[in-house]
Amino acid sequence: MDAIKNNIRRLRFDNEEMTQQELANRAKCTRQTIISLEAGKYTPSLMLAFRLSRALGSRIEEVFEFTE
């Protein structure tokens, strides 16, 4: 089964313990979206994935992992 995992929570803490709200503001989404992403209950659009990776100062491949 294909799956997309993310490292958002770890990367937030690596970025001076950025809060979920701070990340949401930088990525132009809601805190609820960040909560759902971190829980693995939501797969972001490509646009949101790029905004998140930029907000976290990481490459998209560092934020998201695709497994087949």
Phi and psi in radians as a Rosetta constraint file:
Dihedral C 1 N 2 CA 2 C 2 CIRCULARHARMONIC -1.256 0.35
Dihedral N 2 CA 2 C 2 N 3 CIRCULARHARMONIC 2.521 0.35
Dihedral C 2 N 3 CA 3 C 3 CIRCULARHARMONIC -2.612 0.35
Dihedral N 3 CA 3 C 3 N 4 CIRCULARHARMONIC 2.607 0.35
Dihedral C 3 N 4 CA 4 C 4 CIRCULARHARMONIC -2.046 0.35
Dihedral N 4 CA 4 C 4 N 5 CIRCULARHARMONIC 2.065 0.35
Dihedral C 4 N 5 CA 5 C 5 CIRCULARHARMONIC -1.810 0.35
Dihedral N 5 CA 5 C 5 N 6 CIRCULARHARMONIC 2.770 0.35
Dihedral C 5 N 6 CA 6 C 6 CIRCULARHARMONIC -2.362 0.35
Dihedral N 6 CA 6 C 6 N 7 CIRCULARHARMONIC 2.806 0.35
Dihedral C 6 N 7 CA 7 C 7 CIRCULARHARMONIC -2.027 0.35
Dihedral N 7 CA 7 C 7 N 8 CIRCULARHARMONIC 0.510 0.35
Dihedral C 7 N 8 CA 8 C 8 CIRCULARHARMONIC -1.054 0.35
Dihedral N 8 CA 8 C 8 N 9 CIRCULARHARMONIC -0.837 0.35
Dihedral C 8 N 9 CA 9 C 9 CIRCULARHARMONIC -1.035 0.35
Dihedral N 9 CA 9 C 9 N 10 CIRCULARHARMONIC -0.834 0.35
Dihedral C 9 N 10 CA 10 C 10 CIRCULARHARMONIC -1.094 0.35
Dihedral N 10 CA 10 C 10 N 11 CIRCULARHARMONIC -0.757 0.35
Dihedral C 10 N 11 CA 11 C 11 CIRCULARHARMONIC -1.167 0.35
Dihedral N 11 CA 11 C 11 N 12 CIRCULARHARMONIC -0.581 0.35
Dihedral C 11 N 12 CA 12 C 12 CIRCULARHARMONIC -1.056 0.35
Dihedral N 12 CA 12 C 12 N 13 CIRCULARHARMONIC -0.785 0.35
Dihedral C 12 N 13 CA 13 C 13 CIRCULARHARMONIC -1.239 0.35
Dihedral N 13 CA 13 C 13 N 14 CIRCULARHARMONIC -0.523 0.35
Dihedral C 13 N 14 CA 14 C 14 CIRCULARHARMONIC -1.219 0.35
Dihedral N 14 CA 14 C 14 N 15 CIRCULARHARMONIC -0.372 0.35
Dihedral C 14 N 15 CA 15 C 15 CIRCULARHARMONIC -1.745 0.35
Dihedral N 15 CA 15 C 15 N 16 CIRCULARHARMONIC 1.089 0.35
Dihedral C 15 N 16 CA 16 C 16 CIRCULARHARMONIC 0.973 0.35
Dihedral N 16 CA 16 C 16 N 17 CIRCULARHARMONIC 0.684 0.35
Dihedral C 16 N 17 CA 17 C 17 CIRCULARHARMONIC 0.918 0.35
Dihedral N 17 CA 17 C 17 N 18 CIRCULARHARMONIC 0.858 0.35
Dihedral C 17 N 18 CA 18 C 18 CIRCULARHARMONIC -0.991 0.35
Dihedral N 18 CA 18 C 18 N 19 CIRCULARHARMONIC 2.360 0.35
Dihedral C 18 N 19 CA 19 C 19 CIRCULARHARMONIC -1.379 0.35
Dihedral N 19 CA 19 C 19 N 20 CIRCULARHARMONIC 2.866 0.35
Dihedral C 19 N 20 CA 20 C 20 CIRCULARHARMONIC -1.062 0.35
Dihedral N 20 CA 20 C 20 N 21 CIRCULARHARMONIC -0.682 0.35
Dihedral C 20 N 21 CA 21 C 21 CIRCULARHARMONIC -1.159 0.35
Dihedral N 21 CA 21 C 21 N 22 CIRCULARHARMONIC -0.724 0.35
Dihedral C 21 N 22 CA 22 C 22 CIRCULARHARMONIC -1.065 0.35
Dihedral N 22 CA 22 C 22 N 23 CIRCULARHARMONIC -0.767 0.35
Dihedral C 22 N 23 CA 23 C 23 CIRCULARHARMONIC -1.124 0.35
Dihedral N 23 CA 23 C 23 N 24 CIRCULARHARMONIC -0.748 0.35
Dihedral C 23 N 24 CA 24 C 24 CIRCULARHARMONIC -1.031 0.35
Dihedral N 24 CA 24 C 24 N 25 CIRCULARHARMONIC -0.774 0.35
Dihedral C 24 N 25 CA 25 C 25 CIRCULARHARMONIC -1.072 0.35
Dihedral N 25 CA 25 C 25 N 26 CIRCULARHARMONIC -0.786 0.35
Dihedral C 25 N 26 CA 26 C 26 CIRCULARHARMONIC -1.180 0.35
Dihedral N 26 CA 26 C 26 N 27 CIRCULARHARMONIC -0.602 0.35
Dihedral C 26 N 27 CA 27 C 27 CIRCULARHARMONIC -1.609 0.35
Dihedral N 27 CA 27 C 27 N 28 CIRCULARHARMONIC 0.007 0.35
Dihedral C 27 N 28 CA 28 C 28 CIRCULARHARMONIC 1.018 0.35
Dihedral N 28 CA 28 C 28 N 29 CIRCULARHARMONIC 0.911 0.35
Dihedral C 28 N 29 CA 29 C 29 CIRCULARHARMONIC -2.478 0.35
Dihedral N 29 CA 29 C 29 N 30 CIRCULARHARMONIC -3.004 0.35
Dihedral C 29 N 30 CA 30 C 30 CIRCULARHARMONIC -1.716 0.35
Dihedral N 30 CA 30 C 30 N 31 CIRCULARHARMONIC 2.808 0.35
Dihedral C 30 N 31 CA 31 C 31 CIRCULARHARMONIC -1.085 0.35
Dihedral N 31 CA 31 C 31 N 32 CIRCULARHARMONIC -0.625 0.35
Dihedral C 31 N 32 CA 32 C 32 CIRCULARHARMONIC -1.051 0.35
Dihedral N 32 CA 32 C 32 N 33 CIRCULARHARMONIC -0.635 0.35
Dihedral C 32 N 33 CA 33 C 33 CIRCULARHARMONIC -1.106 0.35
Dihedral N 33 CA 33 C 33 N 34 CIRCULARHARMONIC -0.772 0.35
Dihedral C 33 N 34 CA 34 C 34 CIRCULARHARMONIC -1.091 0.35
Dihedral N 34 CA 34 C 34 N 35 CIRCULARHARMONIC -0.754 0.35
Dihedral C 34 N 35 CA 35 C 35 CIRCULARHARMONIC -1.036 0.35
Dihedral N 35 CA 35 C 35 N 36 CIRCULARHARMONIC -0.814 0.35
Dihedral C 35 N 36 CA 36 C 36 CIRCULARHARMONIC -1.122 0.35
Dihedral N 36 CA 36 C 36 N 37 CIRCULARHARMONIC -0.703 0.35
Dihedral C 36 N 37 CA 37 C 37 CIRCULARHARMONIC -1.090 0.35
Dihedral N 37 CA 37 C 37 N 38 CIRCULARHARMONIC -0.849 0.35
Dihedral C 37 N 38 CA 38 C 38 CIRCULARHARMONIC -1.092 0.35
Dihedral N 38 CA 38 C 38 N 39 CIRCULARHARMONIC -0.545 0.35
Dihedral C 38 N 39 CA 39 C 39 CIRCULARHARMONIC -1.436 0.35
Dihedral N 39 CA 39 C 39 N 40 CIRCULARHARMONIC -0.099 0.35
Dihedral C 39 N 40 CA 40 C 40 CIRCULARHARMONIC 1.320 0.35
Dihedral N 40 CA 40 C 40 N 41 CIRCULARHARMONIC 0.358 0.35
Dihedral C 40 N 41 CA 41 C 41 CIRCULARHARMONIC -1.711 0.35
Dihedral N 41 CA 41 C 41 N 42 CIRCULARHARMONIC -0.011 0.35
Dihedral C 41 N 42 CA 42 C 42 CIRCULARHARMONIC -2.553 0.35
Dihedral N 42 CA 42 C 42 N 43 CIRCULARHARMONIC 2.385 0.35
Dihedral C 42 N 43 CA 43 C 43 CIRCULARHARMONIC -1.865 0.35
Dihedral N 43 CA 43 C 43 N 44 CIRCULARHARMONIC 2.155 0.35
Dihedral C 43 N 44 CA 44 C 44 CIRCULARHARMONIC -1.325 0.35
Dihedral N 44 CA 44 C 44 N 45 CIRCULARHARMONIC 2.786 0.35
Dihedral C 44 N 45 CA 45 C 45 CIRCULARHARMONIC -1.187 0.35
Dihedral N 45 CA 45 C 45 N 46 CIRCULARHARMONIC 2.872 0.35
Dihedral C 45 N 46 CA 46 C 46 CIRCULARHARMONIC -1.082 0.35
Dihedral N 46 CA 46 C 46 N 47 CIRCULARHARMONIC -0.693 0.35
Dihedral C 46 N 47 CA 47 C 47 CIRCULARHARMONIC -1.061 0.35
Dihedral N 47 CA 47 C 47 N 48 CIRCULARHARMONIC -0.820 0.35
Dihedral C 47 N 48 CA 48 C 48 CIRCULARHARMONIC -1.154 0.35
Dihedral N 48 CA 48 C 48 N 49 CIRCULARHARMONIC -0.675 0.35
Dihedral C 48 N 49 CA 49 C 49 CIRCULARHARMONIC -1.033 0.35
Dihedral N 49 CA 49 C 49 N 50 CIRCULARHARMONIC -0.743 0.35
Dihedral C 49 N 50 CA 50 C 50 CIRCULARHARMONIC -1.171 0.35
Dihedral N 50 CA 50 C 50 N 51 CIRCULARHARMONIC -0.714 0.35
Dihedral C 50 N 51 CA 51 C 51 CIRCULARHARMONIC -1.121 0.35
Dihedral N 51 CA 51 C 51 N 52 CIRCULARHARMONIC -0.695 0.35
Dihedral C 51 N 52 CA 52 C 52 CIRCULARHARMONIC -1.120 0.35
Dihedral N 52 CA 52 C 52 N 53 CIRCULARHARMONIC -0.785 0.35
Dihedral C 52 N 53 CA 53 C 53 CIRCULARHARMONIC -1.119 0.35
Dihedral N 53 CA 53 C 53 N 54 CIRCULARHARMONIC -0.685 0.35
Dihedral C 53 N 54 CA 54 C 54 CIRCULARHARMONIC -1.163 0.35
Dihedral N 54 CA 54 C 54 N 55 CIRCULARHARMONIC -0.725 0.35
Dihedral C 54 N 55 CA 55 C 55 CIRCULARHARMONIC -1.108 0.35
Dihedral N 55 CA 55 C 55 N 56 CIRCULARHARMONIC -0.546 0.35
Dihedral C 55 N 56 CA 56 C 56 CIRCULARHARMONIC -1.569 0.35
Dihedral N 56 CA 56 C 56 N 57 CIRCULARHARMONIC -0.075 0.35
Dihedral C 56 N 57 CA 57 C 57 CIRCULARHARMONIC 1.161 0.35
Dihedral N 57 CA 57 C 57 N 58 CIRCULARHARMONIC 0.580 0.35
Dihedral C 57 N 58 CA 58 C 58 CIRCULARHARMONIC -2.278 0.35
Dihedral N 58 CA 58 C 58 N 59 CIRCULARHARMONIC 2.791 0.35
Dihedral C 58 N 59 CA 59 C 59 CIRCULARHARMONIC -1.251 0.35
Dihedral N 59 CA 59 C 59 N 60 CIRCULARHARMONIC 2.639 0.35
Dihedral C 59 N 60 CA 60 C 60 CIRCULARHARMONIC -1.011 0.35
Dihedral N 60 CA 60 C 60 N 61 CIRCULARHARMONIC -0.592 0.35
Dihedral C 60 N 61 CA 61 C 61 CIRCULARHARMONIC -1.223 0.35
Dihedral N 61 CA 61 C 61 N 62 CIRCULARHARMONIC -0.363 0.35
Dihedral C 61 N 62 CA 62 C 62 CIRCULARHARMONIC -1.417 0.35
Dihedral N 62 CA 62 C 62 N 63 CIRCULARHARMONIC -0.479 0.35
Dihedral C 62 N 63 CA 63 C 63 CIRCULARHARMONIC -1.479 0.35
Dihedral N 63 CA 63 C 63 N 64 CIRCULARHARMONIC -0.747 0.35
Dihedral C 63 N 64 CA 64 C 64 CIRCULARHARMONIC -2.125 0.35
Dihedral N 64 CA 64 C 64 N 65 CIRCULARHARMONIC 2.482 0.35
Dihedral C 64 N 65 CA 65 C 65 CIRCULARHARMONIC -2.188 0.35
Dihedral N 65 CA 65 C 65 N 66 CIRCULARHARMONIC 2.272 0.35
Dihedral C 65 N 66 CA 66 C 66 CIRCULARHARMONIC -1.829 0.35
Dihedral N 66 CA 66 C 66 N 67 CIRCULARHARMONIC 2.245 0.35
Dihedral C 66 N 67 CA 67 C 67 CIRCULARHARMONIC -2.152 0.35
Dihedral N 67 CA 67 C 67 N 68 CIRCULARHARMONIC 2.459 0.35
